[in-house]
Amino acid sequence: MKHVATSKFWDAYDKLPKSVRVLADKNYAIIQVDPFHPSLHFKKVGKF
């Protein structure tokens, strides 16, 4: 699966706290290896 990020994404990414960027990078590494990894699943919260 190919992933592409816009410059708007990178602007927002750069503004995140370092701890959040590290977590995002770890999850991106997981999704590259296994896009269906259970830790990447969303759960329903309320009406969302």
PDB file of N, CA, C, O and CB in Angstrom:
ATOM      1  N   MET A   1       0.837  -1.168   0.000  1.00  0.00           N
ATOM      2  CA  MET A   1       0.000   0.000   0.000  1.00  0.00           C
ATOM      3  C   MET A   1       0.890   1.242   0.000  1.00  0.00           C
ATOM      4  O   MET A   1       1.860   1.332   0.752  1.00  0.00           O
ATOM      5  CB  MET A   1      -0.957  -0.008   1.211  1.00  0.00           C
ATOM      6  N   LYS A   2       0.541   2.179  -0.847  1.00  0.00           N
ATOM      7  CA  LYS A   2       1.324   3.409  -0.938  1.00  0.00           C
ATOM      8  C   LYS A   2       0.666   4.493  -0.101  1.00  0.00           C
ATOM      9  O   LYS A   2      -0.548   4.688  -0.164  1.00  0.00           O
ATOM     10  CB  LYS A   2       1.466   3.869  -2.408  1.00  0.00           C
ATOM     11  N   HIS A   3       1.472   5.195   0.683  1.00  0.00           N
ATOM     12  CA  HIS A   3       0.978   6.281   1.518  1.00  0.00           C
ATOM     13  C   HIS A   3       1.612   7.585   1.054  1.00  0.00           C
ATOM     14  O   HIS A   3       2.814   7.650   0.798  1.00  0.00           O
ATOM     15  CB  HIS A   3       1.284   6.018   3.019  1.00  0.00           C
ATOM     16  N   VAL A   4       0.789   8.616   0.951  1.00  0.00           N
ATOM     17  CA  VAL A   4       1.254   9.924   0.510  1.00  0.00           C
ATOM     18  C   VAL A   4       0.774  10.972   1.509  1.00  0.00           C
ATOM     19  O   VAL A   4      -0.361  10.910   1.982  1.00  0.00           O
ATOM     20  CB  VAL A   4       0.747  10.248  -0.929  1.00  0.00           C
ATOM     21  N   ALA A   5       1.635  11.930   1.827  1.00  0.00           N
ATOM     22  CA  ALA A   5       1.268  12.998   2.756  1.00  0.00           C
ATOM     23  C   ALA A   5       1.454  14.349   2.069  1.00  0.00           C
ATOM     24  O   ALA A   5       2.417  14.564   1.333  1.00  0.00           O
ATOM     25  CB  ALA A   5       2.119  12.921   4.061  1.00  0.00           C
ATOM     26  N   THR A   6       0.524  15.237   2.323  1.00  0.00           N
ATOM     27  CA  THR A   6       0.588  16.572   1.738  1.00  0.00           C
ATOM     28  C   THR A   6       1.462  17.486   2.597  1.00  0.00           C
ATOM     29  O   THR A   6       1.817  17.143   3.725  1.00  0.00           O
ATOM     30  CB  THR A   6      -0.829  17.167   1.588  1.00  0.00           C
ATOM     31  N   SER A   7       1.792  18.616   2.064  1.00  0.00           N
ATOM     32  CA  SER A   7       2.571  19.586   2.842  1.00  0.00           C
ATOM     33  C   SER A   7       1.761  20.083   4.044  1.00  0.00           C
ATOM     34  O   SER A   7       2.333  20.414   5.082  1.00  0.00           O
ATOM     35  CB  SER A   7       2.997  20.780   1.951  1.00  0.00           C
ATOM     36  N   LYS A   8       0.439  20.135   3.905  1.00  0.00           N
ATOM     37  CA  LYS A   8      -0.426  20.522   5.025  1.00  0.00           C
ATOM     38  C   LYS A   8      -0.298  19.503   6.165  1.00  0.00           C
ATOM     39  O   LYS A   8      -0.268  19.870   7.339  1.00  0.00           O
ATOM     40  CB  LYS A   8      -1.909  20.634   4.559  1.00  0.00           C
ATOM     41  N   PHE A   9      -0.223  18.224   5.799  1.00  0.00           N
ATOM     42  CA  PHE A   9      -0.028  17.183   6.815  1.00  0.00           C
ATOM     43  C   PHE A   9       1.287  17.410   7.544  1.00  0.00           C
ATOM     44  O   PHE A   9       1.326  17.392   8.774  1.00  0.00           O
ATOM     45  CB  PHE A   9      -0.052  15.774   6.174  1.00  0.00           C
ATOM     46  N   TRP A  10       2.373  17.624   6.791  1.00  0.00           N
ATOM     47  CA  TRP A  10       3.685  17.784   7.417  1.00  0.00           C
ATOM     48  C   TRP A  10       3.746  19.030   8.289  1.00  0.00           C
ATOM     49  O   TRP A  10       4.437  19.036   9.308  1.00  0.00           O
ATOM     50  CB  TRP A  10       4.771  17.845   6.353  1.00  0.00           C
ATOM     51  N   ASP A  11       3.038  20.079   7.908  1.00  0.00           N
ATOM     52  CA  ASP A  11       2.976  21.282   8.750  1.00  0.00           C
ATOM     53  C   ASP A  11       2.325  20.951  10.093  1.00  0.00           C
ATOM     54  O   ASP A  11       2.810  21.360  11.147  1.00  0.00           O
ATOM     55  CB  ASP A  11       2.189  22.415   8.033  1.00  0.00           C
ATOM     56  N   ALA A  12       1.215  20.202  10.039  1.00  0.00           N
ATOM     57  CA  ALA A  12       0.521  19.817  11.269  1.00  0.00           C
ATOM     58  C   ALA A  12       1.368  18.835  12.079  1.00  0.00           C
ATOM     59  O   ALA A  12       1.439  18.936  13.304  1.00  0.00           O
ATOM     60  CB  ALA A  12      -0.854  19.195  10.943  1.00  0.00           C
ATOM     61  N   TYR A  13       2.007  17.892  11.398  1.00  0.00           N
ATOM     62  CA  TYR A  13       2.871  16.905  12.066  1.00  0.00           C
ATOM     63  C   TYR A  13       4.000  17.601  12.822  1.00  0.00           C
ATOM     64  O   TYR A  13       4.296  17.249  13.964  1.00  0.00           O
ATOM     65  CB  TYR A  13       3.458  15.911  11.037  1.00  0.00           C
ATOM     66  N   ASP A  14       4.621  18.574  12.192  1.00  0.00           N
ATOM     67  CA  ASP A  14       5.729  19.300  12.817  1.00  0.00           C
ATOM     68  C   ASP A  14       5.302  20.058  14.074  1.00  0.00           C
ATOM     69  O   ASP A  14       6.132  20.332  14.941  1.00  0.00           O
ATOM     70  CB  ASP A  14       6.334  20.270  11.824  1.00  0.00           C
ATOM     71  N   LYS A  15       4.030  20.394  14.178  1.00  0.00           N
ATOM     72  CA  LYS A  15       3.531  21.129  15.349  1.00  0.00           C
ATOM     73  C   LYS A  15       3.157  20.219  16.516  1.00  0.00           C
ATOM     74  O   LYS A  15       2.899  20.701  17.619  1.00  0.00           O
ATOM     75  CB  LYS A  15       2.328  21.954  14.957  1.00  0.00           C
ATOM     76  N   LEU A  16       3.126  18.901  16.282  1.00  0.00           N
ATOM     77  CA  LEU A  16       2.780  17.962  17.348  1.00  0.00           C
ATOM     78  C   LEU A  16       3.902  17.880  18.378  1.00  0.00           C
ATOM     79  O   LEU A  16       5.067  18.100  18.047  1.00  0.00           O
ATOM     80  CB  LEU A  16       2.489  16.568  16.767  1.00  0.00           C
ATOM     81  N   PRO A  17       3.555  17.565  19.625  1.00  0.00           N
ATOM     82  CA  PRO A  17       4.604  17.324  20.619  1.00  0.00           C
ATOM     83  C   PRO A  17       5.454  16.125  20.200  1.00  0.00           C
ATOM     84  O   PRO A  17       4.971  15.217  19.524  1.00  0.00           O
ATOM     85  CB  PRO A  17       3.986  17.087  22.024  1.00  0.00           C
ATOM     86  N   LYS A  18       6.709  16.133  20.603  1.00  0.00           N
ATOM     87  CA  LYS A  18       7.626  15.064  20.196  1.00  0.00           C
ATOM     88  C   LYS A  18       7.090  13.689  20.570  1.00  0.00           C
ATOM     89  O   LYS A  18       7.221  12.751  19.784  1.00  0.00           O
ATOM     90  CB  LYS A  18       8.996  15.274  20.830  1.00  0.00           C
ATOM     91  N   SER A  19       6.492  13.544  21.748  1.00  0.00           N
ATOM     92  CA  SER A  19       5.987  12.235  22.174  1.00  0.00           C
ATOM     93  C   SER A  19       4.899  11.716  21.229  1.00  0.00           C
ATOM     94  O   SER A  19       4.812  10.512  20.985  1.00  0.00           O
ATOM     95  CB  SER A  19       5.439  12.319  23.604  1.00  0.00           C
ATOM     96  N   VAL A  20       4.083  12.608  20.705  1.00  0.00           N
ATOM     97  CA  VAL A  20       3.019  12.217  19.774  1.00  0.00           C
ATOM     98  C   VAL A  20       3.623  11.848  18.418  1.00  0.00           C
ATOM     99  O   VAL A  20       3.180  10.892  17.781  1.00  0.00           O
ATOM    100  CB  VAL A  20       1.979  13.362  19.612  1.00  0.00           C
ATOM    101  N   ARG A  21       4.627  12.600  17.979  1.00  0.00           N
ATOM    102  CA  ARG A  21       5.297  12.271  16.711  1.00  0.00           C
ATOM    103  C   ARG A  21       5.962  10.900  16.786  1.00  0.00           C
ATOM    104  O   ARG A  21       5.913  10.132  15.825  1.00  0.00           O
ATOM    105  CB  ARG A  21       6.345  13.346  16.358  1.00  0.00           C
ATOM    106  N   VAL A  22       6.582  10.592  17.919  1.00  0.00           N
ATOM    107  CA  VAL A  22       7.230   9.286  18.095  1.00  0.00           C
ATOM    108  C   VAL A  22       6.184   8.175  17.999  1.00  0.00           C
ATOM    109  O   VAL A  22       6.415   7.164  17.336  1.00  0.00           O
ATOM    110  CB  VAL A  22       7.975   9.216  19.462  1.00  0.00           C
ATOM    111  N   LEU A  23       5.047   8.356  18.651  1.00  0.00           N
ATOM    112  CA  LEU A  23       3.976   7.363  18.590  1.00  0.00           C
ATOM    113  C   LEU A  23       3.442   7.218  17.165  1.00  0.00           C
ATOM    114  O   LEU A  23       3.196   6.103  16.704  1.00  0.00           O
ATOM    115  CB  LEU A  23       2.839   7.748  19.544  1.00  0.00           C
ATOM    116  N   ALA A  24       3.264   8.329  16.475  1.00  0.00           N
ATOM    117  CA  ALA A  24       2.795   8.293  15.088  1.00  0.00           C
ATOM    118  C   ALA A  24       3.797   7.563  14.201  1.00  0.00           C
ATOM    119  O   ALA A  24       3.401   6.783  13.335  1.00  0.00           O
ATOM    120  CB  ALA A  24       2.557   9.720  14.558  1.00  0.00           C
ATOM    121  N   ASP A  25       5.076   7.804  14.406  1.00  0.00           N
ATOM    122  CA  ASP A  25       6.107   7.128  13.613  1.00  0.00           C
ATOM    123  C   ASP A  25       6.100   5.620  13.862  1.00  0.00           C
ATOM    124  O   ASP A  25       6.269   4.834  12.930  1.00  0.00           O
ATOM    125  CB  ASP A  25       7.492   7.707  13.937  1.00  0.00           C
ATOM    126  N   LYS A  26       5.905   5.217  15.119  1.00  0.00           N
ATOM    127  CA  LYS A  26       5.843   3.781  15.444  1.00  0.00           C
ATOM    128  C   LYS A  26       4.651   3.133  14.753  1.00  0.00           C
ATOM    129  O   LYS A  26       4.764   2.046  14.186  1.00  0.00           O
ATOM    130  CB  LYS A  26       5.752   3.567  16.976  1.00  0.00           C
ATOM    131  N   ASN A  27       3.505   3.811  14.805  1.00  0.00           N
ATOM    132  CA  ASN A  27       2.312   3.254  14.159  1.00  0.00           C
ATOM    133  C   ASN A  27       2.454   3.235  12.640  1.00  0.00           C
ATOM    134  O   ASN A  27       1.953   2.319  11.988  1.00  0.00           O
ATOM    135  CB  ASN A  27       1.070   4.058  14.554  1.00  0.00           C
ATOM    136  N   TYR A  28       3.116   4.212  12.078  1.00  0.00           N
ATOM    137  CA  TYR A  28       3.349   4.209  10.634  1.00  0.00           C
ATOM    138  C   TYR A  28       4.239   3.029  10.235  1.00  0.00           C
ATOM    139  O   TYR A  28       4.021   2.403   9.198  1.00  0.00           O
ATOM    140  CB  TYR A  28       3.993   5.541  10.188  1.00  0.00           C
ATOM    141  N   ALA A  29       5.232   2.732  11.056  1.00  0.00           N
ATOM    142  CA  ALA A  29       6.100   1.581  10.780  1.00  0.00           C
ATOM    143  C   ALA A  29       5.284   0.286  10.804  1.00  0.00           C
ATOM    144  O   ALA A  29       5.501  -0.606   9.985  1.00  0.00           O
ATOM    145  CB  ALA A  29       7.258   1.508  11.812  1.00  0.00           C
ATOM    146  N   ILE A  30       4.348   0.193  11.747  1.00  0.00           N
ATOM    147  CA  ILE A  30       3.496  -0.998  11.831  1.00  0.00           C
ATOM    148  C   ILE A  30       2.619  -1.102  10.591  1.00  0.00           C
ATOM    149  O   ILE A  30       2.491  -2.180  10.012  1.00  0.00           O
ATOM    150  CB  ILE A  30       2.621  -0.960  13.108  1.00  0.00           C
ATOM    151  N   ILE A  31       2.016   0.003  10.180  1.00  0.00           N
ATOM    152  CA  ILE A  31       1.091  -0.045   9.037  1.00  0.00           C
ATOM    153  C   ILE A  31       1.817  -0.391   7.729  1.00  0.00           C
ATOM    154  O   ILE A  31       1.223  -0.979   6.825  1.00  0.00           O
ATOM    155  CB  ILE A  31       0.368   1.303   8.887  1.00  0.00           C
ATOM    156  N   GLN A  32       3.083  -0.032   7.633  1.00  0.00           N
ATOM    157  CA  GLN A  32       3.847  -0.381   6.435  1.00  0.00           C
ATOM    158  C   GLN A  32       4.041  -1.888   6.338  1.00  0.00           C
ATOM    159  O   GLN A  32       4.017  -2.449   5.242  1.00  0.00           O
ATOM    160  CB  GLN A  32       5.209   0.327   6.438  1.00  0.00           C
ATOM    161  N   VAL A  33       4.233  -2.544   7.475  1.00  0.00           N
ATOM    162  CA  VAL A  33       4.458  -3.990   7.502  1.00  0.00           C
ATOM    163  C   VAL A  33       3.136  -4.743   7.423  1.00  0.00           C
ATOM    164  O   VAL A  33       3.024  -5.717   6.679  1.00  0.00           O
ATOM    165  CB  VAL A  33       5.222  -4.394   8.773  1.00  0.00           C
ATOM    166  N   ASP A  34       2.127  -4.301   8.186  1.00  0.00           N
ATOM    167  CA  ASP A  34       0.851  -5.008   8.261  1.00  0.00           C
ATOM    168  C   ASP A  34      -0.287  -4.000   8.404  1.00  0.00           C
ATOM    169  O   ASP A  34      -0.604  -3.592   9.521  1.00  0.00           O
ATOM    170  CB  ASP A  34       0.845  -6.011   9.443  1.00  0.00           C
ATOM    171  N   PRO A  35      -0.905  -3.593   7.298  1.00  0.00           N
ATOM    172  CA  PRO A  35      -1.964  -2.590   7.356  1.00  0.00           C
ATOM    173  C   PRO A  35      -3.199  -3.043   8.146  1.00  0.00           C
ATOM    174  O   PRO A  35      -4.048  -2.219   8.486  1.00  0.00           O
ATOM    175  CB  PRO A  35      -2.374  -2.221   5.962  1.00  0.00           C
ATOM    176  N   PHE A  36      -3.304  -4.341   8.437  1.00  0.00           N
ATOM    177  CA  PHE A  36      -4.457  -4.862   9.170  1.00  0.00           C
ATOM    178  C   PHE A  36      -4.101  -5.259  10.595  1.00  0.00           C
ATOM    179  O   PHE A  36      -4.837  -6.008  11.236  1.00  0.00           O
ATOM    180  CB  PHE A  36      -5.042  -6.053   8.440  1.00  0.00           C
ATOM    181  N   HIS A  37      -2.980  -4.762  11.089  1.00  0.00           N
ATOM    182  CA  HIS A  37      -2.533  -5.072  12.451  1.00  0.00           C
ATOM    183  C   HIS A  37      -3.614  -4.654  13.451  1.00  0.00           C
ATOM    184  O   HIS A  37      -4.155  -3.554  13.347  1.00  0.00           O
ATOM    185  CB  HIS A  37      -1.181  -4.356  12.770  1.00  0.00           C
ATOM    186  N   PRO A  38      -3.936  -5.527  14.426  1.00  0.00           N
ATOM    187  CA  PRO A  38      -5.008  -5.219  15.380  1.00  0.00           C
ATOM    188  C   PRO A  38      -4.810  -3.919  16.159  1.00  0.00           C
ATOM    189  O   PRO A  38      -5.795  -3.283  16.534  1.00  0.00           O
ATOM    190  CB  PRO A  38      -5.141  -6.344  16.348  1.00  0.00           C
ATOM    191  N   SER A  39      -3.594  -3.516  16.407  1.00  0.00           N
ATOM    192  CA  SER A  39      -3.380  -2.291  17.185  1.00  0.00           C
ATOM    193  C   SER A  39      -3.749  -1.038  16.401  1.00  0.00           C
ATOM    194  O   SER A  39      -3.809   0.048  16.976  1.00  0.00           O
ATOM    195  CB  SER A  39      -1.931  -2.203  17.631  1.00  0.00           C
ATOM    196  N   LEU A  40      -3.994  -1.167  15.115  1.00  0.00           N
ATOM    197  CA  LEU A  40      -4.344  -0.015  14.283  1.00  0.00           C
ATOM    198  C   LEU A  40      -5.842   0.119  14.058  1.00  0.00           C
ATOM    199  O   LEU A  40      -6.279   1.050  13.382  1.00  0.00           O
ATOM    200  CB  LEU A  40      -3.647  -0.114  12.954  1.00  0.00           C
ATOM    201  N   HIS A  41      -6.633  -0.784  14.605  1.00  0.00           N
ATOM    202  CA  HIS A  41      -8.082  -0.745  14.414  1.00  0.00           C
ATOM    203  C   HIS A  41      -8.689   0.375  15.242  1.00  0.00           C
ATOM    204  O   HIS A  41      -8.219   0.696  16.333  1.00  0.00           O
ATOM    205  CB  HIS A  41      -8.721  -2.095  14.790  1.00  0.00           C
ATOM    206  N   PHE A  42      -9.733   0.953  14.699  1.00  0.00           N
ATOM    207  CA  PHE A  42     -10.476   1.985  15.411  1.00  0.00           C
ATOM    208  C   PHE A  42     -11.589   1.311  16.199  1.00  0.00           C
ATOM    209  O   PHE A  42     -12.068   0.247  15.806  1.00  0.00           O
ATOM    210  CB  PHE A  42     -11.050   3.057  14.427  1.00  0.00           C
ATOM    211  N   LYS A  43     -12.001   1.911  17.295  1.00  0.00           N
ATOM    212  CA  LYS A  43     -13.143   1.401  18.019  1.00  0.00           C
ATOM    213  C   LYS A  43     -14.207   2.479  18.046  1.00  0.00           C
ATOM    214  O   LYS A  43     -13.903   3.672  18.049  1.00  0.00           O
ATOM    215  CB  LYS A  43     -12.754   0.959  19.448  1.00  0.00           C
ATOM    216  N   LYS A  44     -15.450   2.050  18.067  1.00  0.00           N
ATOM    217  CA  LYS A  44     -16.568   2.976  18.073  1.00  0.00           C
ATOM    218  C   LYS A  44     -16.670   3.637  19.457  1.00  0.00           C
ATOM    219  O   LYS A  44     -16.632   2.963  20.487  1.00  0.00           O
ATOM    220  CB  LYS A  44     -17.892   2.244  17.704  1.00  0.00           C
ATOM    221  N   VAL A  45     -16.800   4.954  19.454  1.00  0.00           N
ATOM    222  CA  VAL A  45     -16.932   5.704  20.692  1.00  0.00           C
ATOM    223  C   VAL A  45     -18.184   6.564  20.572  1.00  0.00           C
ATOM    224  O   VAL A  45     -18.237   7.490  19.764  1.00  0.00           O
ATOM    225  CB  VAL A  45     -15.656   6.578  20.980  1.00  0.00           C
ATOM    226  N   GLY A  46     -19.185   6.250  21.380  1.00  0.00           N
ATOM    227  CA  GLY A  46     -20.436   6.994  21.293  1.00  0.00           C
ATOM    228  C   GLY A  46     -21.054   6.848  19.917  1.00  0.00           C
ATOM    229  O   GLY A  46     -21.179   5.736  19.402  1.00  0.00           O
ATOM    230  N   LYS A  47     -21.441   7.965  19.319  1.00  0.00           N
ATOM    231  CA  LYS A  47     -22.049   7.904  17.982  1.00  0.00           C
ATOM    232  C   LYS A  47     -20.991   7.967  16.875  1.00  0.00           C
ATOM    233  O   LYS A  47     -21.335   7.970  15.693  1.00  0.00           O
ATOM    234  CB  LYS A  47     -23.054   9.052  17.806  1.00  0.00           C
ATOM    235  N   PHE A  48     -19.737   8.015  17.239  1.00  0.00           N
ATOM    236  CA  PHE A  48     -18.653   8.110  16.250  1.00  0.00           C
ATOM    237  C   PHE A  48     -18.045   6.763  15.982  1.00  0.00           C
ATOM    238  O   PHE A  48     -17.121   6.652  15.177  1.00  0.00           O
ATOM    239  CB  PHE A  48     -17.574   9.073  16.716  1.00  0.00           C
TER     240      PHE A  48
END
